Amino acid sequence: MDGKSKPGVPYGGMTDTWAKKHRLIYIGATRHPFILSIRDGTVDLSAFKRWLGQDYIFVRAFVPFVASVLIRAYKKGDESSGDMEVILSGLGSLNDEIAWFKQEASKWGVDLSQVAPEKPTQHYCRFLEELMRPEVDYTVATAAFWAIETVYQESFAHCLEEGSKTPPELQEACQRWGNDGFGHYCSSLRNIADRQLEKAASGSEPLVKVSEDVVSKAEVTFLRVLEYEVDFWNMSCGTAGHSAAPKP
Ligand SMILES: Cc1ncc(CNC=O)c(N)n1
């Protein structure tokens, strides 16, 4: 696993506590009907194509967010934590990922230059921009980063589990986020977030009140990530009223 958890012993960091406390919304984000439709092979390919175009837009916006976390890790000046190496490896995979999106889009006949962001994509990208603001604490940013990556890891790994009927032409997409290496990377992000949260919660920071504030802000941010992810899946399924008639 990740050197911090022993087999059979629950992990027990703050992120784990949150995932349990907010189990229903967590499941809502990681076991969404869109993912279940990929897993059981009933996925509507036009939904997959819509997801592909929108996720390309999201990923382009995600790169500067991750870069902003990298800058904060550098500014902390704690070289021995290894945070920079983990975040930098994330930027490296995003580089491959952008190339993969372009290749995948041409395979499916999706013209990425013609894809306009839907409302849920716009909102999620705006949220990433808010998280890049200098007043956002490193702890809050790393908790968001961990949650964003983990939702995809848990979702797509589910489509590769034994007994899943994921169509062969979608398996590569699922592998991208569902592979063990990506799982390991998510554990490293969880360790970073948990270490930061632990520091804030134990009040080792100079101002205890400020630290408590950071922990609750991080929890709210975690919940917002889950909500944005659910909205994003809903849009992909076509259940979010995208490009539909105006609401009454
Ligand atoms: C909407 C969304 N959430 C998380 C990810 C995974 N991170 C980078 O690829 C993603 N691609 N898209």
The ligand as a Tripos MOL2 file, in Angstrom:
@<TRIPOS>MOLECULE
LIG
   12    12     1     0     0
SMALL
NO_CHARGES

@<TRIPOS>ATOM
      1 C1        -13.9680   16.1060  -14.0390 C.3       1 LIG1
      2 C2        -12.6620   15.4230  -13.7850 C.ar      1 LIG1
      3 N1        -12.3040   15.1380  -12.5310 N.ar      1 LIG1
      4 C3        -11.1230   14.5230  -12.2860 C.ar      1 LIG1
      5 C4        -10.2790   14.1760  -13.3140 C.ar      1 LIG1
      6 C5         -9.0040   13.4650  -13.0260 C.3       1 LIG1
      7 N2         -7.8850   14.3220  -13.0390 N.am      1 LIG1
      8 C6         -7.1420   14.4970  -14.1460 C.2       1 LIG1
      9 O1         -7.3130   13.9600  -15.1820 O.2       1 LIG1
     10 C7        -10.6800   14.5010  -14.6060 C.ar      1 LIG1
     11 N3         -9.9390   14.1970  -15.6820 N.pl3     1 LIG1
     12 N4        -11.8880   15.1070  -14.8140 N.ar      1 LIG1
@<TRIPOS>BOND
     1     1     2 1
     2     2     3 ar
     3     2    12 ar
     4     3     4 ar
     5     4     5 ar
     6     5     6 1
     7     5    10 ar
     8     6     7 1
     9     7     8 1
    10     8     9 2
    11    10    11 1
    12    10    12 ar
@<TRIPOS>SUBSTRUCTURE
     1 LIG1         1 GROUP 0 **** ****
